Amino acid sequence: MRHVRYIVGLIGAGALVAVVWGQITPPVFVTQWGKQGSGNGQFNALEAVAVDAQGNVYVADTENHRVQKFDTNGKFLLTWGSKGVNNGQFESPGGIALDRENNVYVADTFNHRIQKFDATGKFLGKWGTPCDVQSGKGCVDPDGPGPLKLGDGQFNFPIGIAFDKDGNLYVTDAFNHRVQKFDPTGKFLGSFGSFGSGDGQFNVTAGIAIDTEGNLYVSDNKNDRVQKFDPTGRFLGKFGGPGTDTHQMNRPYHVAIDSSQRLYVTDQGHHRVQVFDTRGNLITLWGKEGSGPGEFQFLKGIAIYQNFVYIADSDNHRVQKFQWR
């Protein structure tokens, strides 16, 4: 007999919808690659992964301060980057995404900027300067003398990057507790969010994903939840919350959406992946703490390509690949 579990999804301003969980088998393990180290194909606390239109896999190899590129099966292709502040260098990159032309955008997290490259790693541009809104460090007041303010296009540890259908990109500005929107050249278009636990507020923004309607899903890391917004930043709903139950979260990190509009959340503190529909109803989940196939140690990054799921298994220093059957 198949076990079916009833849970509730949170939508809107807290309305409850009863759903059935347990009807869908999670994707199965296919392969893995990587181990701790600094050689080609080795990783040191990788935090993000992205896939291009040809199925090539790009990994933000965070503590090796570089990007590595692989084919869909994990064959090493190339790498670029080193520790530093110059063009093409990184300080603990924590996010990565590709546009429709296969240009690679990297959240150069500890350098508080976004860098853009072509698919071979050629540097194309950058934007962003540091600003810690709580301390005022690095912030610029455009109005002249007086208290320093958080500027447009300034960052305090950017992490997540996602593109809308028009090619604009949204960046999670983690410790400024907001999301910023830019055009592909880095021109600032808008922002939303502030520190707190209310609707539309954040305590460390991490991952971000966009559905076919242009709605945004933001992992609100230290509030242990995911929040949903329309393209203008208007709050639409939330789900998750602290706890150990199947639909609850512990420091959710990156998120991704597939072509079936399933939302994946790397529930890093629970060492598992949770999959929801766009209303916040749990569909399936998999993973537990460990180092075997399908087990995780503080997983962070996630990317979808066709029916494959790639996971940046951060503290196991590897990429795991799964497939829907």
N, C-alpha and C positions, 0 to 999 in steps of 0.2 A: 504494500500500500504506500502510495506517495504521501509524504507528510506535507500538509499545507498549513502555513502560519498566517494569521491575520494581523496586520499592523495598520497604522494610520499614517497618512502623509499630510504634511502641513502645507497649506496654500493660502494665498491672499493674506488677510490680516489675522491668520490663525485658525481658519476654518479647518475642519477635519473631514477627511474622506477615507472611508474604509476600503482597503484593497487586499488582494490575495497575493502572498509571496510564497514562492516555492515551486511554481509551475515551470520555470525556465531553468534549464541546466546551464551553469556558467561555462565560459570558454575553456578549452582544454590546453594543457601545456604542450608546446611544440618543441622549443629549444631555448638555450640560454648561451650567453657568451660574456666573457670578461672575468677578471679577478683583480685583486688589489695590486696596484703597481703603477708605474709611469711609462711603460713601454706601449707600443702600438697595440690597441685592442685591450689594454688594461685601464682600470679606472681607480679613482680615489674619490669616493663619496659623490657619485654622479647624482644630479638632481633633476634633470629635465631631458626630454626626448621629443623629437619631431620626425615626421616622415614626409618626403616629397612625393610628387606625382608619379615618379617612377618606382616608388617603394624603397628608396634609399633612406637610411636611418641616421639622423643627426643627434648626437648626445652632448649635452653640456656636462663635461667632465670636471666637476666643480672645483675640487681641491687640487687638481692638476692644472687648473686655470687655462683650459683649452676646449676646443670643440673637436670631436671625432666623427667621421662619416663612415658608414658601413653599407653594404648591400642588404637586401631584405632578410638574408639568412645569417647575417653577422660577420661577413667577410670584410676585413678592414680595407678601406679605400684611401683615406687621407686624414690629415689632422692639421689644425692651425691654432695658433695662440700660445702665449706664455704669460707668466705673471708680470704685471706692470700696468702702467697708466697710458702708454702710447697707443696710437691707432693699431687695432688688431691684437692688443694685449688685453688681459682680463684679470680681474680680482674676484674669484669665486663666482663665476657665472651661474645663475640659478634658474634661468628660463630661456626657451628657444622656440621659435615659430618660423614658418615659411609663408611667403606670399604666393600669388598665383604664377609669378615668374620664377619661382624657386629661389628667390633671394632669401637669405637667412638673417633673421633678426635675433640678436642675443641680448638678454637682460644681463648686463655686466654689473651684477648686483652690488658688490662692494666698491665699485667705482661709480655707482649711482648714475648710470647712463645706459642708453640703448645703442648698440652697434649694429650696422648693416653690412652684409657681405654677399657676394655671389656664391653660387653652389660650389666653387672651387676654393673658397676662403679668401678671395680678393676683397680687401676693405673698400667699402663704398661710401660710408658716412657714419655719423654718430650724432647724438644729441643728449642733453641732460646735464645738470649740475647738482651737487649735493645740497640738501636742505632738510634739517631736522626741525620740524615745526614746534616740537615741545621745548627744545633748548634754544631754538633760533639759530643754531650753528649753520653757517653757510647760506642762510636765507637772505633774500634781497627785498627791501621795501620799495616798490615802484612809486610810492607816493612821497618819497623823500625822508627827511629825518623823522625818527620815531621808532616804535617797536618794530622789529623785523617780522616779516610775514612770509608765508609760504608762497613761492612764485609758481606761475604756470610753467610746466615742463621741468620743474625741479623734482628730484627724487630723494627718498630716504629708503634705500634698498628695494629697487624694482625687482619683481619676480616673474609674474605671469604676463604672457603676451597672447593676444587673439585678434584675428582679422574679421571684419564684417564683409558683407557682399560687395561693398564699394571699395574695398582695399584699405579702409581706415583701420588703424590698430588701437586696441585698448591695452593699457599697461597697468598692472596692479602696483601701486606705490606703497609697499608693505607697511613701513613704520610711520608713514604719514596717513595711513588708514583711509586710503581713497583709491579711486580708479581714474586714470587720465586717458583721454582720447586724442589721437594724433592722425594727421594724414600720412601717406607713405614717406613723405620727405621729412617728417618730424615736426611739422607745424602743429602747434597746440590748438585743439578744437573745443575742449571742455573737460570738466571733471565732476565727480560727485563722491560723497562720502565724508565721514568725520569719525573721530574716535568715540566709541561707546558700544552699548549692547542693544540699543533700540533698533527698530526697523530702519534699514538704510544706513546704519552705522556699522563700524567695523572695529575689530581688535586684531590687526595684522591681516591685510589682504594678501592672499597667496596666488592660487591658480585662477584662471578665467577661461570661459568657453562661451561660444555664441551659437545659438540654434538657427534654423532656417528662417525664422521670423525676425531675426535680429535681436532676440532677447539675450541678456547676459546672465551668466551664472558665475558667481564669485565665491571662492572658498574663504570663509571668514574664520581664519585659522584658530585664534585663541578664544573665539566664541563657539567653536566646535559646531559649525553649521555652514550651510550653503545658502546664499541669498540670490534671488532672481530679480532682474530689473528689465525694463524696456530699453530700447536703444538710447533714450534720452537720460537714463539713470533713474527713472521713476520706479520705486519699489513695487514689486508684484507679489512676492512671497518668500518663504524661507522654509527650510527643512533641516533635519538633523538634530543637533543639541547634544550636550554632554551626557555620557553614559556608556554602558557596555552592551546594550541591546542591539539587535540587528540593524536598525535604521539610525542608530545614534553614532556619534563621531568623536574621535580624539585627535585633534590637530589635523584636520583635513588639509591637503596640500594642493597638488595640481588636479585639474579637472579636464575632461574632454567629452566631446559629443560625436557620435557616429552618424552615418547616413540614415539610420532608423530612428534618429532623435533620442537615443539612449544616452543618458548622462553618466559618465564614469567619475568616481571620486576616489583618490588615493587616501584612504583613511589610515594615515601613517602610524598613529599611536596604537591602533588595533592591528596593524600589519595585515591589512586586507584591502581589497577593492570592493566598493559598493557601486551598484548600477541602479539608476532611478529613471523613471520617465520624467518628462519636462514639468509635471505637476508636483514632483517630489515624492512619488510613490515608489517604494523599493521594488525592483524587479528581480535581482539576484545579487549574490556576493560570493567572493572566494578569497582564500588565503588565510594564513595564520603565521605566527612568529616562527622562524626557523631558517634553515639554509638549503633545504631540499627543493626539488622542482615544485613550483606553485606555492612555495613559502616565501616570506618576505622579512626583511629587517629594516624597518622604517623606509618603506617605499615612498617615492615622491613624484617622479615624472610619469606621464602616461600619454600615449599617442595611438591613434587608430588609423589603419590603412586597410581598406576593403573589409574582410572579416577577420583581420588580425589585430591583436592588441599588444602593444609594446610597453613594458613597465621598466622604469629606472628604479631598480632595487638597491637603494642608496647604500646602506651599510653592509650589504653583501657584495657591493662593488661589481654589479653585473646588470645586464639587460636580460629580461625574460620575455619570451614571445608566446602568445596564446592565440587560439583560433576558435571562433564560433563554429559549431557543427550542427 
